Amino acid sequence: KIFTASDIKVIMGLVEYLGLDNDYILVLMHHCARKDIKSMRYIEKMAVSCLDEGFTEPSVLQEELYAREERNALEGQIKGIFGLGSRKLTSKEKKQVDNWINEFKYGVEIIEKAYDITVSATNKPSVHYANAILEKWYAEGVRTLADVEALLDKRAEEKAEKDAESGSTFDLDEFFEAAINRSYSDK
């Protein structure tokens, strides 16, 4: 776009009053252009916000902005998996999803697996139920999809051995899980 006189004043303000160098401003402009945001006032507000958050170097700012874009894209994929459409996540769901992405470092494949187990157990998508699964996996040291598969195979083998030893096809754990699922679905 061709800069207007007011756009140039904003850029000059970024340089003179905030002390930003050209590279920093270009990183901000590039980020906004990728998001199809053309407002220089938006860039100005973003610059102030990023400085307040401690991002003072262009390279650090660029890394942070790319990380935010990736997190937002992953969050969008997760919303798609759970069929949430354009609905915003509740604050509790947002915290849980942020945990999956930032703390657990789980990718879409693992979250999809937790989703599949959730729907199989409850007959409906539930971020909260999937969160319980993912937290348990994380506590057990599961970090990759291969780890998930190994854990599920191990549990299936243990269940088969337990059933063979007892000679019973009735599983107390399954009974309690079904009862919990039934009471959970009533809420």
C-alpha positions in Angstrom: 0.0 0.0 0.0 1.1 3.6 -0.5 1.6 5.3 2.9 -0.6 8.3 3.6 0.7 11.3 5.6 -0.9 10.0 8.8 0.7 6.5 8.2 4.1 8.2 7.9 3.4 10.1 11.1 2.7 6.8 12.9 6.0 5.3 11.5 7.9 8.4 12.6 6.4 8.1 16.0 7.5 4.5 16.3 11.0 5.6 15.5 11.2 8.8 17.4 9.1 8.1 20.5 9.4 4.4 21.0 12.9 4.2 19.7 12.2 1.3 17.3 14.6 0.5 14.5 13.7 -0.2 10.9 14.0 -4.0 11.3 11.6 -4.0 14.2 9.0 -2.0 12.3 9.4 -4.2 9.2 8.8 -7.3 11.3 5.6 -5.8 12.6 4.5 -4.7 9.2 5.3 -8.1 7.7 3.3 -9.9 10.4 0.3 -7.6 9.9 0.5 -8.0 6.1 0.4 -11.8 6.5 -2.8 -11.3 8.4 -4.1 -8.8 5.8 -4.1 -6.0 8.4 -3.4 -2.6 6.8 -4.0 -0.2 9.6 -0.9 1.6 10.9 -2.8 2.4 14.1 -3.0 -1.4 14.7 0.7 -1.7 14.1 1.3 1.1 16.5 -0.8 -0.6 19.2 0.9 -3.9 18.5 4.4 -2.3 18.8 3.5 -0.8 22.2 2.0 -4.1 23.4 5.1 -6.1 22.2 7.4 -3.7 23.9 5.4 -4.0 27.1 5.7 -7.7 26.9 9.5 -7.4 26.7 10.1 -8.1 23.0 12.6 -5.5 22.2 14.8 -7.2 19.6 13.5 -7.7 16.0 14.7 -11.4 15.9 13.0 -12.2 19.3 9.8 -10.4 18.1 9.8 -12.3 14.9 10.1 -15.7 16.7 7.3 -14.7 19.1 5.0 -13.7 16.3 5.6 -16.9 14.4 5.0 -18.9 17.6 1.7 -17.1 18.1 0.7 -17.8 14.6 1.4 -21.5 15.0 -0.4 -21.7 18.3 -3.5 -20.0 16.8 -3.4 -22.3 13.8 -3.1 -25.4 16.1 -6.0 -24.0 18.2 -8.1 -23.7 15.1 -7.3 -27.3 14.1 -8.3 -28.5 17.6 -11.6 -26.6 17.5 -12.2 -28.3 14.1 -11.5 -31.7 15.6 -14.0 -31.1 18.4 -16.5 -29.7 16.0 -16.6 -26.3 17.7 -16.8 -24.3 14.5 -16.5 -20.6 15.1 -17.5 -20.8 18.7 -14.9 -19.3 21.0 -13.3 -21.6 23.6 -14.5 -21.0 27.1 -11.8 -19.7 29.5 -11.4 -23.2 31.0 -11.2 -24.9 27.6 -8.7 -22.2 26.4 -6.5 -22.9 29.4 -6.7 -26.7 28.8 -5.9 -26.3 25.0 -3.0 -23.9 25.8 -1.7 -26.5 28.2 -1.8 -29.2 25.5 0.1 -27.0 23.1 2.5 -25.1 25.3 3.2 -27.3 28.2 2.6 -30.8 26.9 3.9 -29.9 23.4 1.3 -32.3 21.9 0.6 -32.2 18.2 -2.7 -32.7 16.4 -2.2 -36.5 16.1 -2.1 -37.1 19.8 -5.0 -34.8 20.4 -7.0 -36.5 17.7 -6.3 -39.9 19.4 -7.6 -38.4 22.8 -10.7 -37.1 20.9 -11.4 -40.6 19.4 -11.1 -42.2 22.9 -13.4 -39.5 24.3 -16.1 -40.0 21.7 -15.9 -43.8 22.1 -16.3 -43.5 25.8 -18.9 -40.7 26.0 -20.5 -40.7 22.6 -19.9 -37.0 22.3 -16.9 -34.7 21.9 -15.7 -33.1 25.2 -12.7 -31.0 25.6 -12.8 -31.6 29.4 -12.8 -35.4 29.0 -10.0 -35.3 26.4 -8.1 -33.1 28.8 -8.3 -35.7 31.5 -6.9 -38.3 29.1 -4.1 -36.0 27.9 -3.1 -35.0 31.4 -2.9 -38.7 32.4 -0.8 -39.5 29.3 1.5 -36.6 30.1 1.9 -37.7 33.7 2.8 -41.2 32.4 5.5 -39.8 30.2 3.7 -40.1 26.9 5.2 -37.6 24.4 4.6 -39.0 20.9 1.9 -40.9 19.0 4.1 -44.0 19.2 4.1 -43.7 23.0 0.3 -43.5 22.9 0.0 -46.6 20.8 2.5 -48.5 23.0 0.6 -47.4 26.2 -2.8 -48.5 24.7 -1.4 -51.8 23.5 0.1 -52.4 27.0 -3.2 -51.7 28.6 -5.0 -54.0 26.2 -2.5 -56.8 26.9 -2.8 -56.3 30.7 -6.6 -56.4 30.5 -6.5 -59.6 28.4 -4.1 -61.3 30.9 -6.2 -60.2 33.8 -9.4 -61.5 32.1 -7.6 -64.8 31.3 -6.4 -65.2 34.9 -9.7 -64.5 36.4 -11.7 -66.5 33.9 -14.2 -63.7 33.9 -15.3 -61.5 31.1 -16.7 -59.0 33.6 -14.3 -56.1 34.1 -14.8 -54.0 37.2 -12.7 -51.2 35.8 -15.0 -51.1 32.7 -18.1 -51.1 35.0 -16.8 -48.1 37.0 -15.7 -46.3 33.9 -19.2 -46.8 32.3 -20.8 -45.5 35.5 -18.6 -42.5 35.6 -19.3 -41.8 31.9 -23.0 -42.2 32.5 -23.0 -39.7 35.4 -20.7 -37.4 33.4 -23.1 -37.4 30.5 -26.0 -36.5 32.8 -24.3 -33.2 33.7 
